[in-house]
């Protein structure tokens, strides 16, 4: 009898432990802070990610910790994200450069088509060519005329190669038979300062660091390299409007490692999408000159697939593909 009682007690204890363990494994996500990899240190990407993270953490009830992992045109952060555990506690901002350009130029530890579960895209990068306000270049036509007459004399600053800024100038140079002198900086402020200080003739960047300087009369926008005019300088045309058959398209998007459970993905999609309707978030994005443009994870995946194919051809045409390196 004692033996039977002992067996019943052991059985009840085992059942209790199993139920407790099952309850723990089904605990409500998220239970702890979530890390967000940022592909750049400072600048537009960092400011945008922190803006959306502040609002998502209110919905999820856990801190969103931005971890800056700059390097290799955003590919370093993307690689770390791809290798992270797919449990919803490591997410990251991914950019079009890292997903559709870098893979064709370098050997990278991820596949943009299979390594990620995309949550959504929430912002669009715009790009433009700026010169100092006292520069003789009043328009893109002025710049092209001078650059043709003075081969190799025009310098422009940018942040990293294998980026939309680098490719846009390479494409423009190829169309016009111009060889630019590119000066690469690690961070945006240094690239902008180089132009302001007269060390380079042009700076190719997004609106965040440039619009305040344009408004202050220190810089002049020569053209938008994107598919739309800059809303803050609407009188300046796009490069396509000026007769060049190309434009730069780039996105800010959020992703999780491939294999993240659907219930977690659903919760993340809902929380991030909710942030896009928050008036305070929209105010911050307007303040840093980033258009808020929503694309679902499925829509963004399609954009990545299309951009991946298009940029493969474009990069080969420019002679920059990794298969063309000696």
C-alpha positions in Angstrom: 0.0 0.0 0.0 2.8 2.4 0.9 4.5 1.5 -2.4 1.3 2.3 -4.3 0.9 5.7 -2.4 4.5 6.5 -3.2 3.9 5.8 -6.9 0.8 8.0 -7.0 2.7 10.8 -5.3 5.6 10.5 -7.8 3.1 10.4 -10.7 1.3 13.6 -9.4 4.6 15.4 -9.0 5.7 14.4 -12.5 2.4 15.6 -13.9 2.7 18.9 -12.0 6.3 19.5 -13.3 5.2 18.7 -16.9 2.3 21.1 -16.7 4.5 23.8 -15.2 7.1 23.3 -17.9 4.5 23.4 -20.6 3.1 26.6 -19.1 6.6 28.1 -19.2 7.2 27.2 -22.8 3.8 28.8 -23.7 4.7 32.0 -21.9 3.5 35.1 -23.6 5.9 36.6 -26.1 7.9 38.8 -25.4 9.2 37.9 -22.0 12.4 39.9 -22.1 14.1 42.8 -24.1 14.4 42.5 -27.9 17.7 43.4 -29.6 17.5 45.4 -32.9 20.5 45.4 -35.1 21.1 48.7 -36.9 23.3 48.5 -40.0 24.8 52.0 -39.5 26.2 54.0 -36.6 24.2 57.3 -36.4 22.6 59.0 -39.3 19.2 58.3 -40.9 19.0 54.6 -40.3 19.8 54.9 -36.6 17.3 57.8 -36.1 14.6 56.0 -38.0 15.1 52.7 -36.2 15.1 54.3 -32.7 11.9 56.2 -33.6 9.9 53.1 -34.6 11.4 51.1 -31.7 10.2 53.6 -29.1 6.6 53.0 -30.3 6.8 49.3 -30.8 8.1 48.7 -27.3 5.0 50.4 -25.9 2.8 47.8 -27.7 4.9 44.8 -26.8 5.7 45.9 -23.3 9.4 45.1 -23.4 12.4 47.3 -24.2 13.7 47.4 -27.8 17.5 47.7 -27.6 19.2 49.2 -30.6 22.6 47.5 -31.2 24.7 49.4 -33.8 26.6 47.0 -36.1 28.0 49.2 -38.9 30.2 47.7 -41.6 30.3 46.4 -45.2 27.4 48.7 -46.4 25.0 47.1 -44.0 26.0 43.5 -44.7 27.6 43.0 -41.3 24.4 43.6 -39.5 22.4 41.5 -42.0 24.9 38.6 -41.6 24.5 38.7 -37.8 20.8 38.8 -38.1 20.7 35.8 -40.4 22.7 33.7 -38.0 20.7 34.6 -34.9 18.3 32.3 -33.2 14.8 32.6 -34.7 13.0 33.2 -31.4 11.8 36.8 -31.9 14.4 38.3 -29.6 16.8 39.4 -32.3 15.5 41.6 -35.1 17.1 44.0 -37.4 16.8 46.8 -39.9 17.8 45.7 -43.4 18.5 48.0 -46.3 18.2 47.6 -50.0 22.0 47.9 -50.5 22.7 45.0 -48.2 19.9 42.9 -49.8 20.2 43.6 -53.5 23.7 45.1 -54.1 26.3 43.7 -51.8 25.4 40.0 -52.6 26.6 40.6 -56.2 29.8 42.3 -55.2 31.1 40.4 -52.2 30.9 37.0 -50.6 28.4 37.4 -47.7 27.1 35.0 -45.0 23.4 35.2 -45.9 21.0 34.9 -48.8 18.5 37.8 -49.0 16.0 35.5 -50.7 16.1 32.7 -48.0 17.7 34.0 -44.8 15.0 36.3 -43.5 11.4 36.6 -42.6 10.4 40.2 -43.5 8.2 42.0 -41.1 7.5 45.2 -43.1 9.1 48.1 -44.9 8.4 51.5 -43.2 10.4 54.1 -45.0 12.0 55.1 -48.2 15.4 56.5 -48.7 15.7 59.5 -51.0 19.0 60.5 -52.5 20.4 63.6 -54.2 23.5 65.4 -55.5 24.4 68.5 -53.5 27.1 71.2 -54.0 28.1 74.1 -51.9 25.8 77.1 -52.4 28.8 79.2 -53.6 29.7 76.5 -56.1 29.7 77.4 -59.9 27.3 74.4 -60.3 23.8 75.8 -60.4 22.3 72.7 -62.0 23.1 69.2 -63.0 23.8 70.4 -66.5 26.4 72.8 -65.2 28.1 69.9 -63.3 28.1 67.6 -66.4 29.5 70.3 -68.6 32.4 71.1 -66.2 33.1 67.4 -65.5 33.4 66.6 -69.2 35.8 69.5 -69.8 37.9 68.7 -66.7 38.3 64.9 -66.6 39.0 63.5 -63.1 38.8 66.9 -61.4 35.3 66.5 -59.8 35.4 64.9 -56.4 32.3 63.6 -54.5 32.0 62.2 -51.0 29.9 59.3 -50.0 29.6 56.7 -47.2 30.8 53.3 -48.3 30.8 51.6 -51.7 28.2 49.2 -52.9 25.5 51.7 -51.9 22.9 53.6 -53.9 24.9 56.8 -53.8 27.9 55.1 -55.2 26.0 53.3 -57.9 24.0 56.3 -59.0 27.2 58.3 -59.6 28.8 55.4 -61.4 25.8 55.1 -63.6 25.6 58.8 -64.3 29.3 58.8 -65.1 29.0 55.9 -67.5 26.1 57.6 -69.4 28.1 60.8 -69.8 31.6 59.4 -70.2 32.8 61.0 -66.9 35.2 59.6 -64.5 34.5 60.9 -61.0 36.9 60.9 -58.1 35.1 59.3 -55.2 36.1 59.9 -51.6 34.7 57.4 -49.1 34.0 58.2 -45.5 33.0 55.9 -42.6 30.2 58.2 -41.4 27.7 60.7 -42.9 28.8 63.8 -40.9 32.4 63.5 -42.2 31.2 63.1 -45.8 29.0 66.3 -45.5 31.7 68.3 -43.8 34.1 67.4 -46.6 31.8 69.2 -49.0 31.2 72.2 -46.8 34.9 72.6 -46.2 35.7 72.5 -49.9 37.7 69.2 -49.8 35.2 67.7 -52.3 32.9 69.3 -54.9 29.8 67.3 -54.2 28.2 65.2 -51.5 25.7 62.4 -52.4 23.4 61.7 -49.6 19.8 61.4 -48.3 17.8 64.4 -47.1 18.4 63.9 -43.3 21.8 65.7 -43.1 21.3 67.8 -46.3 17.9 69.6 -46.0 18.8 71.7 -42.9 21.9 72.9 -44.8 20.0 73.6 -47.9 17.5 75.6 -45.9 20.4 77.4 -44.2 21.8 78.4 -47.6 25.0 76.4 -47.3 24.2 73.7 -49.8 22.4 73.5 -53.1 20.5 70.4 -54.4 21.3 69.8 -58.1 18.9 66.9 -58.6 17.0 64.2 -56.9 18.4 60.7 -57.7 15.1 59.1 -56.6 11.8 58.5 -58.3 10.3 61.6 -56.8 11.3 65.2 -56.2 12.3 66.0 -52.6 9.2 67.4 -50.9 11.3 69.9 -49.1 13.0 71.2 -52.3 10.2 70.6 -54.8 11.5 72.9 -57.5 14.6 70.7 -58.1 13.9 67.9 -60.7 14.6 64.2 -60.6 17.5 62.7 -62.6 14.9 60.9 -64.8 13.1 64.2 -65.5 16.5 65.6 -66.7 16.7 62.8 -69.3 18.6 60.0 -67.6 16.9 56.6 -67.7 17.6 55.5 -64.1 16.7 56.3 -60.5 17.7 55.1 -57.1 15.2 53.1 -55.0 16.0 52.1 -51.5 14.0 51.0 -48.5 14.1 50.7 -44.7 12.7 47.4 -43.6 12.5 45.2 -40.5 13.3 41.5 -40.6 13.7 38.5 -38.4 15.8 35.4 -38.9 14.2 32.8 -41.2 12.1 30.3 -39.2 10.7 32.7 -36.6 7.4 31.1 -35.4 4.3 32.5 -37.1 2.6 33.6 -33.8 5.6 35.7 -33.0 5.8 37.1 -36.5 2.1 38.0 -36.4 2.6 39.9 -33.2 5.6 41.7 -34.5 3.8 42.7 -37.8 0.9 44.0 -35.8 3.1 46.0 -33.4 5.3 47.6 -36.1 2.4 48.4 -38.3 0.6 50.1 -35.4 3.6 52.3 -34.9 3.2 53.7 -38.4 -0.1 55.3 -37.4 1.3 57.0 -34.3 1.3 60.8 -34.7 4.5 61.1 -32.7 6.3 58.6 -34.8 5.2 60.4 -38.0 6.3 63.7 -36.5 9.8 62.4 -35.8 10.1 60.9 -39.3 9.1 64.2 -40.9 11.6 66.0 -38.7 14.4 63.8 -40.1 13.1 64.0 -43.6 12.2 60.4 -44.2 9.0 59.6 -46.1 6.9 56.9 -44.3 5.9 54.4 -46.9 4.4 51.1 -45.8 4.9 47.7 -47.6 3.9 44.4 -46.1 6.5 41.7 -45.5 5.3 39.9 -48.6 5.3 43.0 -50.7 8.8 43.9 -49.5 10.0 40.3 -50.3 8.8 40.8 -53.9 10.7 44.2 -54.1 13.8 42.4 -52.9 13.5 39.7 -55.5 13.0 42.2 -58.3 15.8 44.5 -57.0 18.1 41.5 -56.6 17.7 40.5 -60.3 17.9 44.1 -61.6 21.0 45.0 -59.7 22.7 41.8 -60.7 22.5 43.0 -64.3 23.3 46.6 -63.5 26.4 45.7 -61.4 27.7 43.4 -64.2 27.2 46.2 -66.7 29.3 48.5 -64.5 32.0 45.9 -64.3 31.7 45.6 -60.5 30.3 42.1 -60.1 32.3 39.7 -57.9 32.5 37.3 -60.8 34.4 39.9 -62.8 37.1 40.4 -60.2 40.5 39.1 -61.0 
